Amino acid sequence: QVQLVESGGGLVQAGGSLRLSCVASGSISSISRMGWYRQAPGKQRELVARITSAGRTDDIDSVKGRFTISGDNAKKTVALQMNSLKPEDTAVYSCNARVPGTLGIEYNYWGQGTQVTVSS
């Protein structure tokens, strides 16, 4: 079983910065990919950024140049550095991990989420 615990959320003024972190634990041998998703009130959940075990990263256009995702395979952690925050970044941010299983099947695990609130 895999557990994900996020931290680093909070209240910040527009233009400020926050750093989110996620730690995976449990009896796992590897993680294929980890990422950050967010869901704002009244909106659908969306992918923010993701990183593979090989270090390849991807992020959405709305955060490009402002957010940076990084990971540590040995520590099974992933972080999201968020700079130049905007009120529209306000959302619950959740960590996701994709873990390979048997027969090529991969399983998704989710953290409970951490609230990020950006004031005007």
C-alpha positions in Angstrom: 0.0 0.0 0.0 1.2 3.5 -0.8 0.5 6.6 1.3 1.1 10.2 0.1 1.4 13.1 2.5 1.4 16.7 1.2 2.6 19.8 3.0 3.5 23.4 2.3 0.1 24.9 1.5 -1.1 28.1 3.1 -2.2 31.7 2.6 0.0 34.0 0.5 -0.4 37.4 -1.1 -0.4 37.7 -4.9 3.2 37.7 -6.2 4.4 35.6 -3.3 5.8 32.0 -3.3 5.0 28.7 -1.8 6.7 25.3 -1.9 4.6 22.2 -1.8 6.1 18.8 -1.0 4.8 15.3 -1.1 6.3 12.2 0.5 5.4 8.7 -0.6 5.7 5.8 1.8 4.8 2.1 2.0 6.1 -1.1 0.6 6.9 0.0 -2.9 9.8 -0.8 -5.2 9.4 2.0 -7.6 7.2 4.9 -8.8 6.8 5.6 -12.4 5.5 9.1 -12.2 4.5 11.7 -9.6 2.6 14.9 -10.2 0.5 17.7 -8.8 -3.1 18.3 -9.5 -5.4 21.1 -8.4 -9.1 21.8 -8.1 -10.5 25.2 -7.6 -14.0 25.8 -6.3 -16.5 25.2 -9.0 -13.9 24.0 -11.5 -12.7 20.6 -12.6 -9.5 19.0 -11.3 -6.6 19.7 -13.6 -3.0 18.5 -13.9 -0.5 21.2 -12.9 2.8 19.5 -13.4 4.3 16.0 -13.4 7.7 14.3 -13.3 8.8 10.9 -14.3 11.4 8.7 -12.6 13.8 9.7 -15.4 13.4 13.3 -14.5 11.2 14.4 -17.4 8.9 17.2 -16.5 5.7 18.7 -17.9 3.5 21.5 -16.8 0.4 23.4 -18.1 0.7 26.7 -19.9 -1.0 28.7 -17.1 1.9 27.9 -14.7 4.8 27.7 -17.1 7.6 29.9 -16.1 6.2 30.3 -12.6 6.0 26.8 -11.2 8.8 24.2 -11.1 8.4 20.6 -10.2 11.3 18.5 -8.9 11.7 15.0 -7.5 14.0 12.7 -5.6 13.6 9.0 -6.6 15.6 7.8 -3.6 13.5 9.7 -1.1 10.3 9.1 -3.0 9.4 12.8 -2.8 8.2 15.4 -5.2 8.1 19.2 -4.7 6.3 22.0 -6.5 8.0 25.5 -6.2 5.3 28.1 -6.9 6.5 31.6 -7.6 4.6 34.7 -8.7 1.4 33.3 -7.4 -1.9 34.7 -8.7 -5.4 34.6 -7.1 -6.4 32.2 -9.8 -3.9 29.7 -8.5 -6.1 29.3 -5.4 -7.1 25.6 -5.2 -6.6 22.4 -3.3 -3.4 20.8 -4.6 -3.1 17.1 -4.5 -0.2 14.8 -5.0 -0.5 11.8 -7.3 1.8 8.8 -7.7 1.7 6.2 -10.4 3.0 2.9 -9.2 3.7 -0.1 -11.5 2.1 -3.4 -10.6 1.9 -6.8 -12.3 1.2 -7.5 -15.9 1.9 -3.9 -16.9 -0.8 -2.5 -14.8 -0.2 0.8 -13.0 -2.0 2.1 -10.0 -2.7 5.7 -9.0 -2.5 6.9 -5.4 -3.5 10.2 -4.1 -2.8 12.4 -1.1 -5.4 14.2 0.9 -4.6 17.5 -0.6 -3.3 20.8 0.7 -5.0 24.2 0.4 -3.3 27.0 -1.4 -5.0 30.4 -1.1 -3.6 33.5 -2.9 -5.1 36.8 -1.9 -5.4 39.9 -4.1 
